Amino acid sequence: MFGMLKKTKKLKKIPSDLVSYIQIECEAIKDANDKMIISSYCLGKLETVNWYISLLEEGSKKYEVPHSQSHLENIKAQLLACHKRIMETPIPSADRPIIDIRYPKGYEG
């Protein structure tokens, strides 16, 4: 009898500062590892947004999505723009020496 009552599972809200966080992290990319980490994070959030949209489109009774479809579409567009920016961010070249010592002018060692 108790198993017959099906409750809807309320999904987590997508934070309002998500896009800002990704944009700030994009500015701090120093190497390929940084680029990969923020790209993976962005794509993971994009996957969640796409899942929420599909749940709304199919009218899922199992899950309760805390956002409107228009809001999710807006977040999706912003995340796609962020990912494009991440991928376009050049990685600084590694041509500099491992130990970069700057000597004062006139020093002849």
Secondary structure, 3 states (H helix, E strand, C coil): CHHHCCCCEECCCCCCCHHHHHHHHHHCCCCHHHHHHHHHHHHHHHHHHHHHHHHHHHCCCCEECCCCHHHHHHHHHHHHHHHHHHHHCCCCCCCCCCCCCCCCCCCCC
